[in-house]
Amino acid sequence: MHSLYHEAAAKMTADDGNHFEREGVISIAFNLLHITNMLDTEIY
């Protein structure tokens, strides 16, 4: 999971992350924010 996140974020521009496909669909940046928050709070 970590490597996929890093690969996706490294290749993404701000326009890519904030792109909305259509009304009612959240942006990629929103998903990446939540993945980051989950990883930050993950207990090993």
Rosetta blueprint (number, residue, H / E / L):
1 M L
2 H H
3 S H
4 L H
5 Y H
6 H H
7 E H
8 A H
9 A H
10 A H
11 K H
12 M L
13 T L
14 A H
15 D H
16 D H
17 G H
18 N L
19 H L
20 F L
21 E L
22 R L
23 E L
24 G L
25 V L
26 I L
27 S L
28 I H
29 A H
30 F H
31 N H
32 L H
33 L H
34 H H
35 I H
36 T H
37 N H
38 M H
39 L H
40 D H
41 T H
42 E L
43 I L
44 Y L
